[in-house]
Amino acid sequence: MGVSAIILAGGQANRMGGAGKGLVRLQNKPLVQHVIERLAPQVDEVLINANLQIEQYTAFDLPILQDEHTHFIGPLAGFVLGLKNGEHDYILTVPCDSPLLPDDLVERLINTLTDKSADIAVAKSAGHTHPVFCLMRKSVLPSLLSYIDQGERKVSAWQKSLQYIEVEFNEVSEAFVNLNTFEELEALALKLADA
């Protein structure tokens, strides 16, 4: 079962002083590079959704896809790009600012999705769902396009309108932390240095 992954780095860079979060450095590497290194061994293809600082993202030697929508619509724009451009039948989405992705993220999501005959599997930890850590079948694309055409933008509401399953990752809940401030980034760097 082939899996294409799309890293969601298409945000407006409103936080962290206008810096694209994926390019902010942790342990001397851009956050997106940490994500790529965790993700690449688990999937058959990696794509990046980015709308700003495209030149810096091209340095990772992966396909860079820009939003098709003229108005910023959030993570669902990246979902559409993955579903339209991924070569494989299963599409994984992850954010660019979660450098501690589990090494078995794809395996656990795809096993649960196929076991339960679901359309979408979403990671959950410590009682919280993480809608942008998601594995879906390519067949969900028409449903997503229709949802967006209706002016809807909420990721979890769309996901739950389909055959939807949550997958528990309680033992690695820190893997789904996304870094929204330089303080959070600094705290993680210190934690990793002490590990």
C-alpha positions as CSV (number, residue, x, y, z in Angstrom):
1,M,0.0,0.0,0.0
2,G,1.7,3.1,-1.2
3,V,1.6,6.3,0.8
4,S,2.2,9.9,-0.3
5,A,2.9,12.5,2.4
6,I,2.4,16.2,2.2
7,I,4.0,18.5,4.8
8,L,1.8,21.5,5.5
9,A,4.0,24.6,5.4
10,G,1.5,26.9,3.7
11,G,0.6,29.1,6.6
12,Q,0.7,32.8,6.6
13,A,3.7,33.1,8.9
14,N,1.8,35.4,11.3
15,R,3.5,33.9,14.4
16,M,7.2,33.9,15.1
17,G,7.7,37.3,13.8
18,G,6.7,36.5,10.2
19,A,9.2,33.7,9.8
20,G,7.9,30.6,8.0
21,K,7.6,28.1,10.8
22,G,9.0,25.3,8.8
23,L,12.3,27.2,8.2
24,V,12.8,28.2,11.9
25,R,15.8,26.2,13.2
26,L,15.9,23.6,16.0
27,Q,19.3,22.1,16.8
28,N,20.7,23.9,13.8
29,K,18.2,22.3,11.4
30,P,15.0,23.8,10.0
31,L,11.9,22.3,11.6
32,V,10.7,21.0,8.2
33,Q,14.0,19.1,7.9
34,H,13.3,17.3,11.2
35,V,9.9,16.4,9.8
36,I,11.3,15.2,6.5
37,E,13.8,13.0,8.2
38,R,11.2,11.3,10.4
39,L,8.7,11.0,7.6
40,A,10.7,9.9,4.6
41,P,11.4,6.3,5.9
42,Q,7.7,5.8,6.5
43,V,6.3,6.8,3.1
44,D,6.8,6.4,-0.6
45,E,6.7,10.1,-1.6
46,V,7.1,13.4,0.2
47,L,5.6,16.7,-1.0
48,I,5.7,20.1,0.6
49,N,2.8,22.7,0.5
50,A,4.4,26.1,0.9
51,N,3.3,29.6,-0.3
52,L,6.1,31.8,1.1
53,Q,9.9,31.5,1.0
54,I,9.6,29.0,-1.9
55,E,13.3,29.4,-2.7
56,Q,14.4,28.2,0.7
57,Y,12.0,25.2,0.5
58,T,13.4,24.1,-2.9
59,A,16.7,23.4,-1.0
60,F,15.1,20.2,0.3
61,D,14.9,18.8,-3.2
62,L,11.2,17.8,-2.9
63,P,8.2,18.9,-5.0
64,I,6.8,22.3,-3.7
65,L,3.1,22.8,-4.2
66,Q,1.4,26.2,-3.7
67,D,-2.2,26.7,-2.8
68,E,-4.6,26.7,-5.7
69,H,-7.1,29.0,-3.8
70,T,-6.5,32.7,-4.2
71,H,-7.8,33.4,-0.6
72,F,-6.0,31.7,2.3
73,I,-8.2,28.7,3.4
74,G,-5.9,27.1,5.9
75,P,-4.8,23.4,6.1
76,L,-7.5,22.1,3.8
77,A,-5.6,23.8,0.8
78,G,-2.7,21.4,1.6
79,F,-5.1,18.5,1.9
80,V,-6.4,19.2,-1.6
81,L,-2.9,19.5,-3.1
82,G,-1.9,16.1,-1.5
83,L,-5.0,14.4,-2.8
84,K,-4.6,15.8,-6.3
85,N,-0.8,15.4,-6.7
86,G,0.2,12.4,-4.6
87,E,1.1,9.4,-6.6
88,H,-0.3,6.9,-4.2
89,D,-3.8,5.7,-3.0
90,Y,-3.2,6.9,0.6
91,I,-2.3,10.5,1.5
92,L,-0.8,11.5,4.8
93,T,-0.8,15.1,6.1
94,V,1.5,16.5,8.8
95,P,2.4,20.0,9.8
96,C,5.9,21.4,9.3
97,D,6.4,22.4,12.9
98,S,6.2,19.0,14.7
99,P,9.7,17.7,14.7
100,L,9.0,14.7,17.0
101,L,6.8,12.7,14.7
102,P,6.4,9.1,15.8
103,D,8.5,6.6,13.8
104,D,5.5,4.4,13.4
105,L,2.9,7.1,12.6
106,V,2.1,5.8,9.1
107,E,2.1,2.1,10.1
108,R,-0.4,2.7,12.9
109,L,-2.7,5.0,11.0
110,I,-2.8,2.8,7.9
111,N,-3.3,-0.4,9.9
112,T,-6.3,1.0,11.8
113,L,-7.8,2.7,8.7
114,T,-7.7,-0.6,6.7
115,D,-8.8,-2.7,9.6
116,K,-11.9,-0.5,10.2
117,S,-12.5,0.2,6.5
118,A,-12.4,3.9,7.2
119,D,-11.8,6.8,4.8
120,I,-9.7,8.9,7.3
121,A,-7.6,8.1,10.3
122,V,-6.6,10.9,12.7
123,A,-4.0,10.8,15.4
124,K,-5.2,11.3,19.0
125,S,-3.2,11.6,22.3
126,A,-3.9,12.6,25.8
127,G,-7.6,13.2,25.0
128,H,-6.9,15.5,22.1
129,T,-7.4,14.8,18.4
130,H,-4.8,16.2,16.0
131,P,-6.8,16.7,12.7
132,V,-3.8,17.7,10.6
133,F,-2.0,14.4,11.5
134,C,-4.2,12.5,9.2
135,L,-4.1,9.6,6.7
136,M,-6.9,9.4,4.1
137,R,-7.9,7.5,1.0
138,K,-7.6,9.4,-2.3
139,S,-11.3,8.8,-2.9
140,V,-12.2,11.5,-0.4
141,L,-11.2,14.3,-2.8
142,P,-14.7,15.0,-4.3
143,S,-16.1,15.3,-0.8
144,L,-13.4,17.8,0.3
145,L,-13.8,19.9,-2.8
146,S,-17.5,20.1,-2.3
147,Y,-17.0,21.1,1.4
148,I,-14.6,23.9,0.5
149,D,-17.0,25.1,-2.3
150,Q,-19.7,25.5,0.4
151,G,-17.3,28.0,2.2
152,E,-16.5,25.5,4.9
153,R,-12.9,25.5,6.4
154,K,-13.0,23.4,9.6
155,V,-10.8,20.4,9.1
156,S,-12.3,18.1,11.8
157,A,-15.9,18.8,10.8
158,W,-15.1,17.6,7.2
159,Q,-13.2,14.6,8.5
160,K,-16.1,13.5,10.7
161,S,-18.5,13.7,7.9
162,L,-16.8,10.6,6.4
163,Q,-15.9,7.1,7.6
164,Y,-13.6,8.4,10.3
165,I,-11.4,6.7,12.9
166,E,-9.1,8.0,15.6
167,V,-5.8,6.3,16.5
168,E,-4.4,6.6,20.0
169,F,-0.7,7.7,20.5
170,N,-0.9,8.3,24.2
171,E,2.6,7.1,24.9
172,V,4.1,9.7,22.6
173,S,1.8,12.7,23.1
174,E,4.7,15.1,22.9
175,A,5.1,14.0,19.2
176,F,2.1,16.1,18.3
177,V,3.2,19.4,19.9
178,N,3.4,22.1,17.3
179,L,5.7,25.0,18.0
180,N,3.9,28.4,17.7
181,T,6.4,30.6,19.6
182,F,10.1,31.1,20.0
183,E,9.7,30.3,23.7
184,E,8.2,26.9,22.8
185,L,11.0,26.3,20.4
186,E,13.6,27.2,23.0
187,A,12.0,25.0,25.6
188,L,12.0,22.0,23.3
189,A,15.7,22.6,22.3
190,L,16.6,22.6,26.0
191,K,14.6,19.4,26.6
192,L,16.3,17.6,23.7
193,A,19.7,18.8,24.8
194,D,19.1,17.3,28.2
195,A,17.8,14.0,26.8
